[in-house]
Amino acid sequence: MYKENNNKNIIKIFKDTNDMPILEDLYNILNEDTKTKKFAIKLLPFIKGSLKFFNNHTNVEINNKLIIADVYELGEENLKYGMYLFIDLFWDKIKIDRKKKKAIYLDEIWRLIGVTSNKDVAQFIYKIFKTIRKYGGSGVAITQDIMDLFSLEKGVYGRSILNNSSIKTFFSLEEDNIKILSENVNISEKEKIEIKSLKRGECLMFVGEDHILSKIEASEYEKTIIEGEKENEKNNYSNK
């Protein structure tokens, strides 16, 4: 970091440990100057308030092949901060090597581009879907309610993500969601009826200009993963 000495010269100050700086380090620097104290105040919730768990060194192993960010325990108010933080971290990781194939999965995408989010976060998510292929990556957005995709800024970000997705997969939808979908995606009257009556595992896939009715069946290996816990519970019960 940089600091002004008594002679009004700017000098470099280096940490004497290997620890990366945390938010409190930034907070302390901002408090040293009257011009930047107003920014320090904005950091107070993250330093001493309900969000102070962000004021720590990360324990994420960023070099793992599979990284899962479980933000469920953050609570509704803090969720957007956690999701944004992790996505920013993953995005930096994605851009390192264009030749290496990778993918980012965003479950409950409505939290980031829906009405409870804000324009800056939604623009960042749109940027990922717009440019991720240039870095050898794929983006997968998942949500249970189509309407949530179009609840912020009249749906501009939801439409942008759909338009930049080469494959769109729709499972069974209710009437209201089908109406919203038809306003933003080219779907025939026949497909509207089909998508409403889809059974579990069935879906309507849009691959480029082709619309394909599909049925997804899990392999035996996938069934073991999905149903393994139930089988173990059954075996434990029978052994009693």
C-alpha positions as a Python dict, from the first residue, in 0.01 Angstrom:
ca = {
    (1, 'M'): (0, 0, 0),
    (2, 'Y'): (98, 365, -26),
    (3, 'K'): (119, 629, 248),
    (4, 'E'): (211, 997, 265),
    (5, 'N'): (496, 1084, 508),
    (6, 'N'): (572, 1410, 692),
    (7, 'N'): (758, 1547, 390),
    (8, 'K'): (448, 1501, 174),
    (9, 'N'): (620, 1224, -20),
    (10, 'I'): (435, 910, -114),
    (11, 'I'): (617, 601, 12),
    (12, 'K'): (545, 232, -31),
    (13, 'I'): (462, 26, 276),
    (14, 'F'): (478, -352, 251),
    (15, 'K'): (322, -608, 483),
    (16, 'D'): (573, -809, 682),
    (17, 'T'): (361, -1128, 668),
    (18, 'N'): (241, -1352, 386),
    (19, 'D'): (-125, -1299, 472),
    (20, 'M'): (-345, -1145, 207),
    (21, 'P'): (-519, -824, 319),
    (22, 'I'): (-874, -850, 449),
    (23, 'L'): (-1156, -596, 447),
    (24, 'E'): (-1050, -454, 782),
    (25, 'D'): (-712, -357, 633),
    (26, 'L'): (-894, -154, 368),
    (27, 'Y'): (-1127, -12, 633),
    (28, 'N'): (-831, 109, 843),
    (29, 'I'): (-664, 275, 543),
    (30, 'L'): (-984, 455, 444),
    (31, 'N'): (-1021, 585, 802),
    (32, 'E'): (-680, 753, 788),
    (33, 'D'): (-799, 1027, 552),
    (34, 'T'): (-1100, 1254, 604),
    (35, 'K'): (-1171, 1237, 230),
    (36, 'T'): (-1218, 858, 237),
    (37, 'K'): (-1383, 810, 578),
    (38, 'K'): (-1727, 814, 415),
    (39, 'F'): (-1628, 496, 227),
    (40, 'A'): (-1506, 334, 548),
    (41, 'I'): (-1850, 386, 702),
    (42, 'K'): (-2006, 181, 420),
    (43, 'L'): (-1777, -108, 515),
    (44, 'L'): (-1883, -111, 882),
    (45, 'P'): (-2147, -388, 842),
    (46, 'F'): (-1875, -608, 689),
    (47, 'I'): (-1621, -528, 962),
    (48, 'K'): (-1819, -507, 1286),
    (49, 'G'): (-2179, -577, 1191),
    (50, 'S'): (-2393, -871, 1084),
    (51, 'L'): (-2175, -935, 778),
    (52, 'K'): (-1844, -949, 964),
    (53, 'F'): (-1789, -1311, 857),
    (54, 'F'): (-1669, -1159, 528),
    (55, 'N'): (-1380, -1001, 720),
    (56, 'N'): (-1166, -1315, 716),
    (57, 'H'): (-920, -1498, 498),
    (58, 'T'): (-1082, -1741, 257),
    (59, 'N'): (-1076, -2117, 319),
    (60, 'V'): (-1175, -2198, -41),
    (61, 'E'): (-934, -2431, -220),
    (62, 'I'): (-941, -2246, -551),
    (63, 'N'): (-712, -2498, -728),
    (64, 'N'): (-957, -2788, -692),
    (65, 'K'): (-1111, -2928, -1010),
    (66, 'L'): (-1460, -2898, -861),
    (67, 'I'): (-1551, -2603, -640),
    (68, 'I'): (-1897, -2579, -482),
    (69, 'A'): (-2004, -2258, -312),
    (70, 'D'): (-2279, -2342, -63),
    (71, 'V'): (-2429, -2006, 37),
    (72, 'Y'): (-2750, -2146, 188),
    (73, 'E'): (-2653, -2065, 547),
    (74, 'L'): (-2590, -1697, 469),
    (75, 'G'): (-2957, -1610, 504),
    (76, 'E'): (-3178, -1413, 267),
    (77, 'E'): (-3024, -1070, 331),
    (78, 'N'): (-2663, -1183, 294),
    (79, 'L'): (-2715, -1427, 8),
    (80, 'K'): (-2663, -1175, -273),
    (81, 'Y'): (-2327, -1070, -126),
    (82, 'G'): (-2207, -1430, -98),
    (83, 'M'): (-2321, -1528, -448),
    (84, 'Y'): (-2165, -1219, -604),
    (85, 'L'): (-1838, -1276, -417),
    (86, 'F'): (-1806, -1638, -527),
    (87, 'I'): (-1905, -1569, -887),
    (88, 'D'): (-1642, -1295, -907),
    (89, 'L'): (-1387, -1543, -769),
    (90, 'F'): (-1487, -1813, -1018),
    (91, 'W'): (-1489, -1567, -1308),
    (92, 'D'): (-1127, -1473, -1235),
    (93, 'K'): (-1043, -1844, -1229),
    (94, 'I'): (-1220, -1905, -1562),
    (95, 'K'): (-1024, -1630, -1740),
    (96, 'I'): (-680, -1764, -1645),
    (97, 'D'): (-646, -2025, -1922),
    (98, 'R'): (-853, -2001, -2241),
    (99, 'K'): (-744, -2348, -2358),
    (100, 'K'): (-877, -2533, -2053),
    (101, 'K'): (-1243, -2637, -2070),
    (102, 'K'): (-1455, -2535, -1769),
    (103, 'A'): (-1811, -2455, -1672),
    (104, 'I'): (-1987, -2245, -1410),
    (105, 'Y'): (-2330, -2352, -1282),
    (106, 'L'): (-2551, -2085, -1127),
    (107, 'D'): (-2844, -2237, -940),
    (108, 'E'): (-3130, -2007, -836),
    (109, 'I'): (-3013, -1753, -1096),
    (110, 'W'): (-3316, -1534, -1014),
    (111, 'R'): (-3138, -1419, -698),
    (112, 'L'): (-2879, -1251, -918),
    (113, 'I'): (-3088, -1115, -1204),
    (114, 'G'): (-3433, -1102, -1042),
    (115, 'V'): (-3619, -824, -866),
    (116, 'T'): (-3431, -878, -536),
    (117, 'S'): (-3097, -818, -709),
    (118, 'N'): (-2967, -493, -858),
    (119, 'K'): (-2862, -371, -1202),
    (120, 'D'): (-2486, -388, -1138),
    (121, 'V'): (-2498, -754, -1030),
    (122, 'A'): (-2729, -847, -1320),
    (123, 'Q'): (-2498, -675, -1569),
    (124, 'F'): (-2204, -877, -1434),
    (125, 'I'): (-2395, -1204, -1479),
    (126, 'Y'): (-2496, -1102, -1830),
    (127, 'K'): (-2130, -1027, -1909),
    (128, 'I'): (-2036, -1382, -1807),
    (129, 'F'): (-2291, -1541, -2041),
    (130, 'K'): (-2194, -1301, -2319),
    (131, 'T'): (-1819, -1368, -2307),
    (132, 'I'): (-1754, -1701, -2132),
    (133, 'R'): (-1718, -1897, -2459),
    (134, 'K'): (-1419, -1679, -2548),
    (135, 'Y'): (-1241, -1825, -2243),
    (136, 'G'): (-1319, -2189, -2330),
    (137, 'G'): (-1602, -2200, -2077),
    (138, 'S'): (-1973, -2270, -2051),
    (139, 'G'): (-2233, -2100, -1835),
    (140, 'V'): (-2537, -2287, -1701),
    (141, 'A'): (-2822, -2093, -1537),
    (142, 'I'): (-3090, -2279, -1340),
    (143, 'T'): (-3419, -2153, -1198),
    (144, 'Q'): (-3758, -2299, -1109),
    (145, 'D'): (-3969, -2001, -1205),
    (146, 'I'): (-3946, -1839, -1550),
    (147, 'M'): (-4116, -1523, -1427),
    (148, 'D'): (-3826, -1448, -1194),
    (149, 'L'): (-3593, -1412, -1493),
    (150, 'F'): (-3790, -1115, -1622),
    (151, 'S'): (-3869, -930, -1297),
    (152, 'L'): (-3576, -684, -1304),
    (153, 'E'): (-3556, -389, -1547),
    (154, 'K'): (-3851, -528, -1747),
    (155, 'G'): (-3670, -854, -1812),
    (156, 'V'): (-3378, -714, -2012),
    (157, 'Y'): (-3120, -933, -1834),
    (158, 'G'): (-3328, -1251, -1847),
    (159, 'R'): (-3380, -1208, -2222),
    (160, 'S'): (-3012, -1134, -2276),
    (161, 'I'): (-2908, -1455, -2099),
    (162, 'L'): (-3163, -1659, -2296),
    (163, 'N'): (-3047, -1506, -2623),
    (164, 'N'): (-2684, -1589, -2544),
    (165, 'S'): (-2759, -1951, -2445),
    (166, 'S'): (-2708, -2200, -2728),
    (167, 'I'): (-2915, -2466, -2548),
    (168, 'K'): (-3232, -2394, -2350),
    (169, 'T'): (-3405, -2671, -2154),
    (170, 'F'): (-3761, -2627, -2025),
    (171, 'F'): (-3932, -2877, -1797),
    (172, 'S'): (-4303, -2878, -1712),
    (173, 'L'): (-4437, -2524, -1662),
    (174, 'E'): (-4757, -2374, -1527),
    (175, 'E'): (-4984, -2154, -1740),
    (176, 'D'): (-4844, -1821, -1612),
    (177, 'N'): (-4486, -1925, -1684),
    (178, 'I'): (-4579, -2052, -2030),
    (179, 'K'): (-4735, -1713, -2110),
    (180, 'I'): (-4416, -1530, -1999),
    (181, 'L'): (-4200, -1778, -2194),
    (182, 'S'): (-4401, -1729, -2515),
    (183, 'E'): (-4349, -1352, -2490),
    (184, 'N'): (-3971, -1394, -2487),
    (185, 'V'): (-3904, -1716, -2681),
    (186, 'N'): (-4038, -1837, -3016),
    (187, 'I'): (-4269, -2121, -2912),
    (188, 'S'): (-4562, -2270, -3107),
    (189, 'E'): (-4916, -2331, -2977),
    (190, 'K'): (-4852, -2705, -2993),
    (191, 'E'): (-4536, -2669, -2785),
    (192, 'K'): (-4727, -2464, -2527),
    (193, 'I'): (-4961, -2760, -2476),
    (194, 'E'): (-4673, -3009, -2471),
    (195, 'I'): (-4464, -2817, -2219),
    (196, 'K'): (-4760, -2797, -1980),
    (197, 'S'): (-4813, -3174, -1985),
    (198, 'L'): (-4450, -3285, -1957),
    (199, 'K'): (-4388, -3561, -1704),
    (200, 'R'): (-4093, -3600, -1470),
    (201, 'G'): (-3769, -3627, -1668),
    (202, 'E'): (-3927, -3495, -1988),
    (203, 'C'): (-3831, -3158, -2132),
    (204, 'L'): (-3846, -2934, -2436),
    (205, 'M'): (-3497, -2843, -2557),
    (206, 'F'): (-3414, -2552, -2783),
    (207, 'V'): (-3089, -2625, -2965),
    (208, 'G'): (-3027, -2345, -3209),
    (209, 'E'): (-3334, -2332, -3435),
    (210, 'D'): (-3439, -2688, -3346),
    (211, 'H'): (-3702, -2758, -3078),
    (212, 'I'): (-3672, -3113, -2946),
    (213, 'L'): (-3897, -3302, -2704),
    (214, 'S'): (-3665, -3514, -2490),
    (215, 'K'): (-3672, -3756, -2201),
    (216, 'I'): (-3377, -3760, -1964),
    (217, 'E'): (-3302, -4093, -1801),
    (218, 'A'): (-3037, -4137, -1536),
    (219, 'S'): (-2771, -4405, -1588),
    (220, 'E'): (-2726, -4676, -1326),
    (221, 'Y'): (-2426, -4490, -1190),
    (222, 'E'): (-2626, -4168, -1164),
    (223, 'K'): (-2912, -4353, -994),
    (224, 'T'): (-2667, -4483, -736),
    (225, 'I'): (-2556, -4128, -661),
    (226, 'I'): (-2913, -3992, -651),
    (227, 'E'): (-3076, -4278, -464),
    (228, 'G'): (-2778, -4405, -269),
    (229, 'E'): (-2880, -4239, 55),
    (230, 'K'): (-3231, -4383, 31),
    (231, 'E'): (-3092, -4729, -34),
    (232, 'N'): (-2859, -4702, 264),
    (233, 'E'): (-3148, -4595, 484),
    (234, 'K'): (-3353, -4893, 361),
    (235, 'N'): (-3065, -5134, 429),
    (236, 'N'): (-3006, -4992, 774),
    (237, 'Y'): (-3377, -5027, 853),
    (238, 'S'): (-3388, -5390, 734),
    (239, 'N'): (-3084, -5479, 943),
    (240, 'K'): (-3250, -5362, 1265),
}
